């Protein structure tokens, strides 16, 4: 029992320390996760699963953050695959995070669909294993749900409720709610705004903007409070490939770099 408590305490410490750094992808981070209403790629599996229903074809994604805050032991990577069918979109994903003393692995399953191409909905579930050297490991299961609604061709609303299940004694993940709005100001420019609330933490307000300078190149900027963070990034979209880069500045912990690659089939 004491070993389990030590594992949980360490996992809570690590997750809170890197708050927000484990949520991919690079595009989302460059916008400070303000685009909850505009989720539309395979990384929606980890944030707002309703976005899976907006993917027109099969999509594979990989995300990597090699050294959060300059600490290579906190490196984390995600893999995800989405298959679009007549019955909806089905997705699987993996997370690998940590080093030899502390390690987290997660396996995800997700589903997304839509009603009249106006209301999009989805859910995801994951199985998590946390291991600490010399103290063993512990496992968890949790679920998330999400939705988004297209008010018009330019205006979108969205929400996600993550980590709904919570074992009061052992779960290291706090339930959270994020809701937001996205507005397509111009054909090549979108403004995002969201509010994020995690159990036992203050409300965070996030905003971001993305601008397609040319057909194949985009710039993105974001800001968030509680904690104060600033982010920026760029995306290259060519043929079946999309490459995204993000840099995130935490006021106390410093810089983090992220890279994401999407492949459409």
Phi, psi and omega per residue, in radians:
X1 nan -0.753 3.126
X2 -1.109 -0.646 3.110
X3 -1.100 -0.741 3.120
X4 -1.068 -0.749 -3.138
X5 -1.118 -0.667 3.105
X6 -1.124 -0.750 3.123
X7 -1.068 -0.787 -3.130
X8 -1.125 -0.759 3.141
X9 -1.050 -0.775 -3.135
X10 -1.135 -0.699 -3.132
X11 -1.169 -0.681 3.079
X12 -1.099 -0.764 3.131
X13 -1.042 -0.822 -3.127
X14 -1.146 -0.795 -3.092
X15 -1.140 -0.683 3.121
X16 -1.260 -0.595 -3.132
X17 -1.108 -0.670 -3.101
X18 -1.778 0.323 -3.046
X19 -0.518 2.034 3.100
X20 1.565 -0.254 -3.075
X21 -1.362 -0.302 -3.119
X22 -1.602 0.060 3.126
X23 -1.736 1.902 3.138
X24 -1.405 3.066 0.015
X25 -1.849 -2.842 -3.097
X26 -1.131 -0.662 3.106
X27 -1.078 -0.832 -3.108
X28 -1.088 -0.699 -3.137
X29 -1.192 -0.663 3.129
X30 -1.114 -0.381 3.100
X31 -1.754 0.202 -3.111
X32 0.982 0.583 3.136
X33 0.954 0.570 3.093
X34 -1.474 -0.138 -3.003
X35 -1.662 0.568 -3.095
X36 -1.015 -0.549 3.137
X37 -1.411 -0.207 -3.039
X38 -1.989 0.241 -3.121
X39 -1.010 2.216 -3.069
X40 -2.701 0.408 3.062
X41 -2.344 -3.127 -3.006
X42 -1.147 -0.371 3.101
X43 -1.271 -0.112 3.006
X44 -1.053 -0.433 3.104
X45 -0.918 -0.587 -3.038
X46 -1.672 -0.200 -3.046
X47 -2.194 -1.048 3.102
X48 -2.374 1.635 -3.008
X49 -1.091 -0.236 3.077
X50 -1.114 -0.434 3.128
X51 -1.141 -0.326 3.098
X52 -1.056 -0.571 -3.101
X53 -1.253 -0.193 -3.129
X54 -1.634 -0.063 -3.131
X55 -1.427 2.048 -3.027
X56 -1.287 -0.333 -3.094
X57 -2.516 -3.110 3.071
X58 -1.146 2.493 -3.083
X59 -2.525 2.395 3.074
X60 -2.055 2.412 -3.126
X61 -2.371 2.527 3.041
X62 -2.325 2.385 -3.114
X63 -2.290 2.458 -3.126
X64 -2.566 2.313 3.012
X65 -2.132 1.802 -2.935
X66 -1.287 -0.475 -3.029
X67 -2.762 1.235 -3.141
X68 -0.952 2.253 3.141
X69 0.988 0.441 3.136
X70 1.376 0.228 -3.117
X71 -1.935 1.815 -3.049
X72 -1.158 -0.424 3.120
X73 -1.162 -0.265 3.141
X74 -1.702 0.221 3.127
X75 -0.956 2.446 3.123
X76 -2.463 2.574 -3.089
X77 -2.448 2.529 3.081
X78 -2.208 2.545 2.951
X79 -2.213 2.493 3.117
X80 -2.653 2.569 3.099
X81 -2.416 2.382 3.124
X82 -2.169 2.342 3.082
X83 -2.064 2.053 3.120
X84 -1.541 2.265 -3.134
X85 -2.334 3.096 3.082
X86 -1.191 -0.306 -3.127
X87 -1.681 0.023 -3.095
X88 2.164 -2.997 -3.120
X89 -1.871 2.282 3.141
X90 -2.016 2.388 -3.059
X91 -2.392 2.638 3.010
X92 -2.291 2.644 -3.126
X93 -2.693 2.808 3.138
X94 -2.375 2.546 2.992
X95 -2.174 2.385 2.982
X96 -2.258 2.180 -3.049
X97 -2.551 2.431 3.024
X98 1.984 -2.835 -3.092
X99 -2.534 -2.899 -2.968
X100 -1.149 -0.430 -3.130
X101 -1.538 -0.533 -3.128
X102 -2.445 2.204 -3.053
X103 -2.456 2.363 3.027
X104 -2.137 2.404 3.011
X105 -2.342 2.406 3.101
X106 -2.303 2.518 3.030
X107 -2.103 2.205 -3.042
X108 -1.983 2.569 2.908
X109 -2.273 2.472 -3.120
X110 -2.572 2.801 3.131
X111 -2.545 2.445 3.086
X112 -2.453 2.594 3.112
X113 -2.690 3.135 -3.122
X114 -2.498 2.838 3.064
X115 -2.120 1.997 3.133
X116 1.023 0.408 -3.133
X117 0.941 0.527 3.086
X118 -2.091 -0.871 3.137
X119 -1.853 2.170 -3.135
X120 -1.960 2.410 -3.106
X121 -2.462 2.726 3.140
X122 -2.943 2.898 3.059
X123 -2.540 2.764 3.091
X124 -2.480 2.740 3.087
X125 -2.421 2.568 3.094
X126 -2.414 2.677 3.026
X127 -2.012 2.171 -3.019
X128 -2.058 2.414 3.054
X129 -2.143 2.209 3.120
X130 -2.061 2.251 -3.117
X131 -2.273 2.375 3.052
X132 -2.161 2.240 -3.088
X133 -0.979 2.329 3.133
X134 1.309 -0.043 -3.140
X135 -2.144 -0.019 3.098
X136 1.519 -2.757 -3.081
X137 -2.507 2.898 3.110
X138 -2.524 2.666 -3.039
X139 -2.180 2.651 -3.121
X140 -2.443 2.780 3.030
X141 -2.296 2.437 3.111
X142 -2.681 2.900 -3.105
X143 -2.367 2.777 3.081
X144 -2.446 2.676 3.059
X145 -2.309 2.745 3.124
X146 -2.708 2.803 3.105
X147 -2.679 2.731 3.037
X148 -2.610 2.650 -3.082
X149 -2.355 2.324 3.125
X150 -1.638 1.802 3.123
X151 -1.252 -0.552 3.093
X152 -2.790 -3.036 3.107
X153 -1.222 -0.274 -3.086
X154 -1.953 -0.313 -2.975
X155 -2.141 2.272 -3.056
X156 -2.352 2.478 3.039
X157 -2.036 2.625 3.129
X158 -2.762 2.792 3.094
X159 -2.680 2.803 3.016
X160 -2.634 2.435 3.035
X161 -2.051 1.993 -3.038
X162 -1.906 2.611 3.119
X163 0.935 0.976 -3.064
X164 -1.137 -0.736 -3.135
X165 -1.358 2.432 -3.133
X166 -2.575 1.965 2.980
X167 -1.369 1.983 -2.986
X168 -0.996 -0.538 -3.057
X169 -1.561 -0.602 -2.920
X170 -2.063 -0.409 -3.014
X171 -1.164 2.269 3.140
X172 -1.514 -0.150 -3.035
X173 -1.834 2.195 3.128
X174 -1.512 2.389 3.074
X175 -1.058 2.546 -3.111
X176 -2.533 2.710 3.094
X177 -2.272 2.342 3.047
X178 -2.303 2.304 3.076
X179 -2.358 2.669 -3.078
X180 -2.898 3.137 -3.131
X181 -2.442 2.486 3.087
X182 -2.244 2.413 -3.108
X183 -2.293 2.173 3.115
X184 -1.456 1.657 -3.081
X185 -1.129 -0.817 3.071
X186 -2.251 3.012 3.137
X187 -1.050 -0.514 -3.077
X188 -2.008 0.354 -3.107
X189 -2.544 2.280 -3.135
X190 -2.252 2.349 3.081
X191 -1.876 2.359 -3.091
X192 -2.132 2.611 3.082
X193 -2.591 2.352 3.102
X194 -2.583 2.781 3.064
X195 -2.132 2.307 -3.076
X196 -2.154 2.279 3.098
X197 -2.309 2.091 3.067
X198 -1.931 2.454 -3.104
X199 -0.934 2.271 3.114
X200 1.293 0.200 3.098
X201 -2.263 2.694 3.137
X202 -1.208 2.847 3.110
X203 -1.190 2.399 3.056
X204 -1.950 2.399 3.072
X205 -1.905 2.241 -3.071
X206 -2.187 2.502 3.065
X207 -2.524 2.707 -3.133
X208 -2.828 2.877 3.098
X209 -2.503 2.441 3.051
X210 -2.223 2.467 -3.041
X211 -2.397 2.153 3.082
X212 -1.484 1.771 -3.116
X213 -1.128 -0.828 3.028
X214 -2.345 -3.137 -3.064
X215 -1.003 -0.628 -3.000
X216 -1.858 0.051 -3.029
X217 -2.446 2.299 -3.108
X218 -2.235 2.597 3.013
X219 -2.040 2.561 -3.099
X220 -2.460 2.564 3.117
X221 -2.482 2.565 3.133
X222 -2.635 2.802 3.121
X223 -2.573 2.585 -3.113
X224 -2.581 2.594 3.010
X225 -1.987 2.918 3.105
X226 0.899 1.157 0.025
X227 -1.513 2.831 -3.130
X228 -1.257 2.140 3.128
X229 -2.433 2.597 3.058
X230 -2.255 2.454 -3.069
X231 -2.479 2.764 3.102
X232 -2.720 2.833 3.138
X233 -3.049 3.094 -3.133
X234 -2.526 2.709 3.124
X235 -2.375 2.451 3.056
X236 -2.040 2.175 -3.076
X237 -2.153 1.914 -3.104
X238 -2.508 2.227 3.133
X239 0.988 -2.219 -3.119
X240 -1.580 0.039 -3.041
X241 -1.901 2.544 3.008
X242 -2.441 2.189 -3.134
X243 -2.053 2.201 -3.117
X244 -2.128 2.457 3.073
X245 -2.219 2.491 3.105
X246 -2.448 2.587 2.997
X247 -2.257 2.349 -3.054
X248 -2.183 2.260 -3.122
X249 -1.945 1.972 3.033
X250 -1.614 2.328 -2.999
X251 -1.082 -0.484 -3.120
X252 -1.823 -0.546 -2.981
X253 -1.784 -0.293 3.069
X254 1.734 -2.746 -2.986
X255 -1.551 2.588 2.993
X256 -2.395 2.392 3.124
X257 -1.918 2.491 3.132
X258 -2.366 2.620 3.114
X259 -2.385 2.386 3.104
X260 -2.352 2.534 3.102
X261 -2.291 2.291 3.071
X262 -2.074 2.440 3.091
X263 -2.252 2.172 3.110
X264 -1.749 2.442 -3.109
X265 -1.934 nan nan
